[in-house]
Amino acid sequence: MSSTRFILKLSCPDRPGIVHAVTGFLMGQGGNILTSAQHGDADHRRFFMRIEFETAQPLELAALRSAFEPLASSLQMSWDLVSSQAKTRVLLLVSKLGHCLNDLLFRVQTGHLPIEIPAIVSNHRDFYQLAASHNIPFHHFPLLASTPEQKAAQERRIREVVEENRIDLVVLARYMQILSGEMCEYLSGRAINIHHSFLPSFKGAKPYHQAHERGVKLIGATAHYVTSDLDEGPIIEQEVARIDHSMTPEQLVAIGRDTECVTLARAIQWHAEHRVLMNGARTVVFR
């Protein structure tokens, strides 16, 4: 694909001359830097960088990647170079709680979230009409008995949707199923989950009611990448809201759901804008 505006993100062992080498390459390609952000992790001696640049003439993305490869290899980079005009294709997984799903659909419809949603998958039928109102295909893959064989078959159907729709990112928008280790590996670095920030303090059913019983003063939400370690993947974004003794458990639930929506939307946007770089069990987020 020909383009005039690109995003380059990279990480590599820290050493002198990285910025000079990268910007020199871009100059040689006729690039004009629009934004640049960098971070040096002193603990791990690793360097992170994100650059958005434009060129005077349209360039083929594949050719630009090929030209950058020798420099990236010499500096032992983990990197990605994309056209900034290309929208991230997102598959939404949802169960019976639809607040995050509805929020994301509205943000996309109003142009506030720069992604495409080619499909929605659910283990329940509750939101097929909501999907239809946005002209998005809805796939109902039930898990009635939830045996290992049925779960494996259901995950194979999800993978088919991912591959048929050329999905870049899978979002668990309150999808109340634990993904298998194989599925987590398949989606490594391209699946985001949202959960309340009480974990692991208040596990199980009705966490906000548990928090109310304990007199919690802050509630919140965490958006993170999915790994086989349940709800312990690299964190992308967190948000909190202050509460007090006068609030009922139902009010905590309402506040918590609003917080989950905002947190998840931010995480998706930053991922879609190629602002998130992995740093072991952590992330670097160039906002």
C-alpha positions, 0 to 999 in steps of 0.5 A, spaced: 500 500 500 502 506 498 502 512 503 505 518 505 504 518 513 507 512 517 508 510 524 515 507 526 515 504 533 521 500 536 525 497 542 532 495 542 538 494 547 540 501 549 546 504 546 549 511 543 547 513 536 540 510 536 536 516 535 541 519 530 541 512 526 533 512 525 532 519 524 538 519 518 534 513 515 528 517 515 531 523 512 534 518 507 527 516 505 525 523 504 521 523 511 519 529 515 518 527 522 511 529 525 512 527 532 517 523 536 517 520 543 522 516 546 524 512 553 530 509 556 529 503 561 535 504 565 533 497 569 533 493 563 538 498 559 533 498 553 530 503 549 523 505 546 521 509 540 515 511 536 516 516 530 510 518 526 513 521 519 510 523 512 514 523 506 513 528 500 511 522 495 507 516 496 511 510 498 510 503 498 510 500 505 513 493 503 519 497 500 520 502 506 520 496 511 525 492 507 529 498 506 529 499 514 530 491 515 538 492 515 538 497 520 533 494 525 537 487 524 544 491 526 541 494 532 537 488 534 530 491 534 523 489 535 519 494 531 513 495 526 512 500 521 505 501 519 501 506 514 498 511 519 492 511 515 490 504 516 485 502 521 486 497 526 481 491 525 478 489 531 474 483 533 469 484 540 468 478 544 462 479 549 457 475 554 451 478 558 454 485 560 454 489 554 456 496 557 463 496 554 460 493 547 455 499 547 460 504 549 465 502 543 460 501 538 458 508 539 465 511 539 466 508 533 460 510 530 461 517 532 468 517 529 471 518 536 475 511 536 479 510 529 478 502 529 474 498 524 469 492 527 468 487 522 465 482 527 462 481 534 462 474 537 458 472 543 457 465 547 450 468 548 445 471 543 443 478 548 446 483 543 445 480 536 440 486 535 445 491 538 450 488 533 445 489 527 443 496 529 450 497 527 450 493 521 456 488 524 455 481 523 454 477 530 456 470 531 453 466 536 458 461 539 454 458 545 458 454 551 452 450 554 456 444 557 463 448 557 466 441 556 474 441 554 472 439 547 466 444 546 470 449 549 476 447 544 471 447 538 468 454 540 475 457 540 476 454 533 470 457 531 473 464 534 480 463 530 476 462 524 473 469 525 479 472 526 483 469 520 477 470 515 476 477 517 484 479 518 483 481 525 489 485 528 486 485 535 481 481 539 478 485 545 474 481 551 469 486 552 466 483 558 467 476 555 466 472 561 470 466 559 477 464 560 481 463 554 485 456 553 493 457 554 493 455 546 488 461 545 492 466 549 498 464 545 495 464 538 493 471 540 499 473 544 500 481 544 493 482 540 488 481 545 486 486 550 481 484 556 478 489 561 476 487 569 475 491 575 481 493 579 479 489 585 482 483 583 485 479 586 482 482 592 475 481 590 474 475 586 468 471 584 461 474 583 459 481 585 466 484 586 462 491 587 458 488 593 464 485 596 468 492 596 461 495 599 462 490 605 469 492 606 468 499 605 472 501 599 474 508 598 476 507 591 474 503 585 477 502 578 478 498 572 484 495 569 485 494 561 491 489 560 494 484 554 491 477 555 496 472 557 495 465 560 496 468 567 489 470 568 488 477 569 495 478 570 497 480 563 501 487 561 497 493 564 496 498 558 491 503 562 488 503 569 483 508 572 479 509 579 473 513 582 473 515 589 466 513 592 464 514 600 460 510 605 453 513 602 453 509 596 449 503 595 452 497 592 448 498 585 451 505 585 458 502 585 456 497 580 454 503 575 460 507 577 465 501 576 462 500 569 463 507 567 470 506 569 471 500 565 468 503 559 473 509 559 479 505 561 478 499 555 476 505 550 483 508 552 487 502 551 484 500 545 485 507 542 493 507 544 494 500 541 490 502 535 495 508 534 501 504 535 503 507 542 504 501 546 510 497 546 512 491 550 517 491 556 517 484 559 511 484 564 510 491 563 508 496 557 511 503 555 505 507 553 507 513 549 500 518 550 
